[in-house]
Amino acid sequence: MNEVFKSSSIKDPVRPNEVHLTDKGVSFKMRKLIGGTEQFVFYSDISGVEIDSGMFFATIRVIPRARPEIVIENFTKSDAQRIKALILERV
């Protein structure tokens, strides 16, 4: 499995965040004006996934076991629910 989800280009067209779901884990790319960060978490290290829904967009919070939560913003509600479902299938 190799699925890629990108945040909405309506809210931030220059710096879309990305979630990459692979066979072993999840990679999060948070982009900034200059540079950005990328984090990888194995499915076995994830203890939970939460979604904060706004009117149009959602924020995904992935809670790893031994480090701070990963927050990635500006996804459509349907993409956020799909990401959560795919992660929880493998946890």
C-alpha positions as CSV (number, residue, x, y, z in Angstrom):
1,M,0.0,0.0,0.0
2,N,1.3,3.4,-0.8
3,E,-1.3,6.3,-0.6
4,V,-0.6,10.0,-0.5
5,F,-2.9,12.7,0.8
6,K,-2.3,16.4,0.4
7,S,-3.8,19.2,2.4
8,S,-6.2,21.6,0.7
9,S,-4.7,24.0,-1.7
10,I,-7.6,26.5,-1.0
11,K,-6.3,27.3,2.5
12,D,-2.6,27.2,1.7
13,P,-1.8,26.9,-2.0
14,V,2.0,27.4,-1.7
15,R,2.8,24.9,1.1
16,P,0.5,21.9,1.1
17,N,1.2,19.3,3.8
18,E,1.3,15.7,2.9
19,V,0.6,12.3,4.6
20,H,2.2,9.2,3.0
21,L,0.8,5.9,4.1
22,T,3.2,3.0,3.4
23,D,3.2,-0.7,4.3
24,K,5.4,0.0,7.4
25,G,4.2,3.4,8.7
26,V,3.2,6.9,8.1
27,S,5.3,9.8,6.8
28,F,4.2,13.4,7.5
29,K,5.6,16.3,5.5
30,M,4.9,19.7,7.0
31,R,6.0,22.5,4.7
32,K,7.0,26.0,5.6
33,L,7.8,29.0,3.6
34,I,11.4,28.0,3.7
35,G,12.1,24.3,4.3
36,G,9.9,22.2,6.4
37,T,9.9,19.0,8.4
38,E,9.3,15.3,7.7
39,Q,8.5,12.8,10.4
40,F,8.0,9.0,10.1
41,V,6.1,6.8,12.5
42,F,5.7,3.0,12.4
43,Y,2.2,1.8,12.8
44,S,3.2,-0.2,15.9
45,D,4.3,3.1,17.6
46,I,0.9,4.8,17.1
47,S,-1.4,4.8,20.1
48,G,-4.2,6.9,18.7
49,V,-5.5,9.3,16.0
50,E,-7.7,12.2,16.6
51,I,-9.5,14.6,14.2
52,D,-10.4,18.2,15.0
53,S,-13.1,19.3,12.5
54,G,-13.7,22.9,11.6
55,M,-16.4,24.1,9.3
56,F,-14.7,23.0,6.1
57,F,-11.2,21.6,7.0
58,A,-9.8,19.2,9.6
59,T,-6.7,18.9,11.7
60,I,-5.3,15.4,12.2
61,R,-3.5,14.6,15.4
62,V,-1.4,11.4,15.5
63,I,-0.4,10.3,19.0
64,P,2.8,8.2,19.0
65,R,3.8,6.2,22.1
66,A,7.2,7.7,23.0
67,R,7.2,11.2,21.5
68,P,5.0,14.3,21.1
69,E,1.9,14.2,19.0
70,I,2.1,15.1,15.3
71,V,-0.3,17.7,14.1
72,I,-1.0,18.2,10.5
73,E,-3.6,20.8,9.3
74,N,-5.9,21.8,6.4
75,F,-7.2,18.5,5.2
76,T,-10.7,18.0,3.9
77,K,-13.0,16.2,6.4
78,S,-13.3,13.2,4.1
79,D,-9.5,12.9,3.6
80,A,-9.0,13.2,7.4
81,Q,-11.5,10.4,8.1
82,R,-9.9,8.2,5.4
83,I,-6.4,8.8,6.8
84,K,-7.7,7.9,10.3
85,A,-9.4,4.8,9.1
86,L,-6.4,3.6,7.2
87,I,-4.0,4.2,10.1
88,L,-6.3,2.5,12.7
89,E,-6.6,-0.6,10.4
90,R,-2.9,-1.1,10.8
91,V,-2.4,-0.2,14.4
